[in-house]
Amino acid sequence: PAVDGAAEGDTLELAAGATFEEDDIRLNTDDITLVSADAENPAEIQSDTGGSDILKIDNDGVTVENIDITVTIDGQGAIDDSGGGGFTLDSSTVAYEADLDERPTSTVNFAADGQTVVDSEVDGQIRVNSDVDFNATGNTLDQINHNADDSVIRDNEFVTVDTNSAITHDADNVLIENNTVSGEQVGVILRGDDNEVRGNTFEDMSGEVDFSGAPDTPVFGVQLLSGENNDVEDNVFDNVERGVVVFSPGTATADIVNNDFFGGEDTDTYVEDSNNEIVLNTVEDENVFDPDGSIVGDATIVPTPGAGEAVTETGAVFEGPDAIQSAVDAAGAGVLVGPSNGAYEESVDIGTEGLILESVAGAEETTIEGDIFVGSEGG
């Protein structure tokens, strides 16, 4: 497209259904709009030489609307906004059709403030390295990695195509609301203060990802990694391997309230708090768990095991004639093993220092019809 001669405020129409093979298109005039002539038959801009990102945003107030931007050359990016604030990507598609193994870390890069992505589909990561005011609403996305305070991420669907997380976040005063996340990926990682994760649906999330340099990290819905006053409210966690993980000291001011946790075949834990930053009894009272949740040790709420089962703090469930012994053998120091109601016809040998053996259902409901041996290292 010929954009060099555009004046401030101009609208540049691209022919319906036309394909333009160009790289390094510089949108370098304030308040211009690049739009397809027919929204039902959008124009496409795709790679030419692969020497640079397809679109470069140099000025303020630029809008790209109803345009398909397609990367066909290995390693190329789609949009780089390093110089223009207030950019909007509206009702457009960013597709990466080259080798996924060569895809850059980010296909869309924002470095200026006030960027908006709305009603669009974007393959790969959107990297937001600006200070404030990022808005993503109504999109189908792979991943957002952002540092922008005072932002809104709302009504998006996150699908995973060779990404390890949906929203990675290091900012303050951000609303993450009414999004849907599923698949083999981490949901939301929160760093920063005064953020809200509200009304989202996390469903059918399981498996392992290479996350922050740690391979084989089990999938979770929300991780409170650091910061204060970060609230997790009114969300649904449905068949999520690990629901909410409170990771680091300093997150004790988090509110985890009015969430619905539905255990499924992939669910190990509802809530984890390895540093004892929150009061799990309060979390248990202020959320809904189906099946019911039980606190195991000081750090975990798990789906309550059924009769004849035993569960460790990691959510591992054991059953059969040696259910308790199997759980004890799998548990580490300081991990509680919780047999549920019923009679267990087995003897148990505890050789792990600091291990606690306690009934989830209470002493009145649980009977071990055998001997309990405490090894030389204590139990």
JOGI-V239647 format. One record per run of one state. SS is the DSSP state (@ for helix, = for strand, . for the rest). FROM is the first residue (numbers start at 1). TO is the last residue. Records with the same first field share a line. If there is no record, write none. Layout:
# JOGI-V239647
SS=FROM-TO  FROM-TO
This chain:
# JOGI-V239647
.=1-10  15-18  22-24  28-32  37-42  47-54  58-62  66-66  72-78  82-87  91-92  97-99  103-107  111-115  119-120  129-131  133-134  138-139  147-148  150-151  155-156  159-164  171-174  178-179  183-185  192-195  199-200  206-207  212-213  219-219  225-230  234-235  241-241  247-254  258-259  263-268  274-279  286-287  291-292  297-299  304-309  312-316  319-322  331-335  338-341  345-347  351-355  358-365  369-371  375-379
==11-14  19-21  25-27  33-36  43-46  55-57  63-65  67-71  79-81  88-90  93-96  108-110  116-118  121-128  132-132  135-137  140-146  149-149  152-154  157-158  165-170  175-177  180-182  186-191  196-198  201-205  208-211  214-218  220-224  231-233  236-240  242-246  255-257  260-262  269-273  288-290  293-296  300-303  310-311  317-318  336-337  342-344  348-350  356-357  366-368  372-374
@=100-102  280-285  323-330
